[in-house]
Amino acid sequence: MKIVLNGEQREVRAEILSDLLVECGYSGRVATAVNEDFVPSGLRLAHRLADGDRIEVVAPMQGG
């Protein structure tokens, strides 16, 4: 399936958001949005992806 992940087009096998995070190597605490809609961590296991979805993954940063 073709998606856009953090602004870059990618070809992925995952069809569920939680699987996509694993496939792309994300671990720890991250925030996720699909097509500009926030997806809480508790709903990622049930959130199905579709071809062309735009996914944003953001990790918290320390400092300032």
Secondary structure, 3 states (H helix, E strand, C coil): CEEEECCEEEECCCCEHHHHHHHCCCCCCCEEEECCEEECHHHCCCCECCCCCEEEEECCCCCC
